[in-house]
Amino acid sequence: MVKEFPYYIAWTDAMREGQKYVGLIEYQRKLPGANVQILWVVSPNLNEQRDAEIAAIGMLNHIRDITASGRVIYSDGVAL
């Protein structure tokens, strides 16, 4: 899944971590050469790559905004 914000673009992915999988939300400022930031979506029940990406999609759906300064704001107002 890809989601665009005014200053950033974000997308989901998944990767193997030991015997389990983790979902990933990767986001990058809309500037040439900008670094990619990663949020890990970890759960003890992610045994399949597909499940990990579905978990990341669910989390990305809850992100309301990524501000110009790179703060991630969730739909409930919590900010990282």
N, C-alpha and C positions, 0 to 999 in steps of 0.2 A: 504494500500500500504506500502511496505517496501522498503527502499533505503539504500544501504551501501556506506559508505565513508571510506577512509583509516583508520581513527581512531574512527569513530562513526558509529552507525547504527540508522536509524530513521524510524518511522512508523506513520501512521495516525490513528486517532480515532475521536469520537465525543461524546459530553455529553450535557445533558439538563442544561440550565441556566435560571431559571425562566420559562417563557412561550416560550422561544426560544431555539435554539441549538447553540453550538459553535463547530467549528472544532478544532482539536488538532493535533499538530505535536510534537511527543515525540521523544527524542533522548538520547542515552546513549553511553558513551565511551565503547569501546570493552575491558573492564577489569572486572574481577569478582568483584561483589559488588559495581560497579560504580552507582552513583546517576543518576536518570532520570531527564532530563530538559524538560520543556514544553513550546511550543509557542502556543498561542491562536489565532485562525483565527475567528475573530468576524465580523459579517455583520448583518444589520437589517433585511435581507430577509431570514435568515436561520430558517425556521419554521419546517423543517423536519430533522431528524437525518441523513438521506441519503444525503440531500443537504449540511449539515455541513461537512460530511466526504468528499464529492466531492470537496468542497472549500479547505479543508486541503490537499487533493491530488494535486490540482492545485498549491497550494503554495509550497508543497514539491517538485514538479517538477521544480520549479524555484530556488531551492537551489542547487548551484553548488558544495559547499564543506562545511564541518564543520572541521575546522582546529584542530590541536593537542591541541591547547589552548582552544578549545570550541567555537571559533568565527564562526558564521553562515554567509556564503558568498553566496549572491544571484547571479543569472546569469548576472545581470546588474552591478555587482561589489559592491553593497551596502552591508555593513557588520554590523552585530549586535554584 
